């Protein structure tokens, strides 16, 4: 466990550092939306998901980035895994690059679905979970990473009812409850709470992770899930902080999208390195 | 040939009315897919609480384990189909064209076409074929959108035989296919003679040198009737082509017949903007054939269709034998 915890911490730090570097190349990007789910992504990729060196392995676990704007934090992980050459990262968002702000499954090995239009990902994940069942891939789990403001989208709840109806215990929705939309706090824009009770009412099993940045809590939660053959879909509500790891970005109204000058980039990289 | 009315048999579920009265004779997709699925385990069928209307119940009865009723949630249905396709399945998602082609339009673009997934949409009761159910249930704009969606194949069969042909001919096609289907009461045009049909090619059903009538779906049969009448009453010989594949459109084939006849009349169950007539106009302009006379017969651009029984609407909008004949005569008299 201790080793796994350290791996999550290390990978989360690298995700933050690389996110700062890549957005520096693009000169605009979603720093804070990545920082809030850095530990979640790190836990999934370092020890939770069943993956192989082959990103097309049919029995692998799937991850749908329903909040597709966190892709900039996922690309470095995929490159690290050897799914594509790491120099792709150096040309992030340049004309013709496979790597854009939102991920393209046809161009980026390791991306399980193209996303970006919020509200779609959970439905796609439901289709994958049904697909895994029909294929009798009983160990395969499908994870969907959702933003919290994204829960305003009606299609999320169409998917939620279908997942419960079809008994998709191989489906795990993770809500990155980072408290903020683009225009401000979620509960000011269009409230999403009570998230857990909403999913429970739709027939889901809900797990609350009080600190979604704590690797121990995350690993414990993932480790205690019923087997993928269960009949109840799972929603993990991970309480996080938008912009976590960079003090001036945390829960800021102005940092959903942004760009750092060279000086600030250096200072911010130092901060996320030291905090980790 | 029209079937005589037969009352539903006692104890038959009333929602099976369409089947019991033989009113859905060209709604064969469910039955054909059930046959195809006997030896193709990739085929999965989804619908949105309409399995009797679209006869996917015929699939459900044979392959219940590969049938998913998604309830009244069409956007979710289309995205779920996309997820299924990533697992190697070929999902056929069925609902009214107004919901598959319009309500779920963005899901079609973003979750299905952009990832290039082999999802098939059975968009039935297209055009104004839901008659007095009204504008919410009409789909007269779907082609305008779908023609602009990269990687989308759009097929509009006109009867039972060509529907079966289209389903079988596309099963291994890369990327998505949108089947624009009627209400199931279309008369036979092909019977079983679909051997000459080719994806992406206009099907020539009648030859003549005076004008070309381009039709698809519900307008094919009346176009043939109108051409016969045109010959008998006016001595004009029309070529009639079935533009069953709307995307990719057979630009070359259209330009060939247009060059030969000099006049093109398009009859379609769609707004005259963005559908088959627009595809023809694009083809002609791209080929520098803008001097061909092109006449568009369809739903008017700036109004929503009236409500009424479908056959009355076809008559009202000139999409029946008489209307197509009248438009053809007018086109012939233009110069």
Boltz contact constraints between the chains, C-beta under 6 A:
constraints:
  - contact:
      token1: [A, 105]
      token2: [B, 115]
      max_distance: 6.0
  - contact:
      token1: [A, 114]
      token2: [B, 114]
      max_distance: 6.0
  - contact:
      token1: [A, 114]
      token2: [B, 115]
      max_distance: 6.0
  - contact:
      token1: [A, 117]
      token2: [B, 110]
      max_distance: 6.0
  - contact:
      token1: [A, 120]
      token2: [B, 79]
      max_distance: 6.0
  - contact:
      token1: [A, 120]
      token2: [B, 111]
      max_distance: 6.0
  - contact:
      token1: [A, 123]
      token2: [B, 76]
      max_distance: 6.0
  - contact:
      token1: [A, 123]
      token2: [B, 79]
      max_distance: 6.0
  - contact:
      token1: [A, 123]
      token2: [B, 80]
      max_distance: 6.0
  - contact:
      token1: [A, 124]
      token2: [B, 79]
      max_distance: 6.0
  - contact:
      token1: [A, 124]
      token2: [B, 82]
      max_distance: 6.0
  - contact:
      token1: [A, 124]
      token2: [B, 83]
      max_distance: 6.0
  - contact:
      token1: [A, 126]
      token2: [B, 80]
      max_distance: 6.0
  - contact:
      token1: [A, 127]
      token2: [B, 80]
      max_distance: 6.0
  - contact:
      token1: [A, 127]
      token2: [B, 83]
      max_distance: 6.0
  - contact:
      token1: [A, 127]
      token2: [B, 84]
      max_distance: 6.0
  - contact:
      token1: [A, 128]
      token2: [B, 83]
      max_distance: 6.0
  - contact:
      token1: [A, 131]
      token2: [B, 84]
      max_distance: 6.0
  - contact:
      token1: [A, 131]
      token2: [B, 87]
      max_distance: 6.0
  - contact:
      token1: [A, 131]
      token2: [B, 89]
      max_distance: 6.0
  - contact:
      token1: [A, 135]
      token2: [B, 87]
      max_distance: 6.0
  - contact:
      token1: [A, 155]
      token2: [B, 75]
      max_distance: 6.0
  - contact:
      token1: [A, 155]
      token2: [B, 76]
      max_distance: 6.0
  - contact:
      token1: [A, 158]
      token2: [B, 73]
      max_distance: 6.0
  - contact:
      token1: [A, 158]
      token2: [B, 76]
      max_distance: 6.0
  - contact:
      token1: [A, 159]
      token2: [B, 76]
      max_distance: 6.0
  - contact:
      token1: [A, 162]
      token2: [B, 76]
      max_distance: 6.0
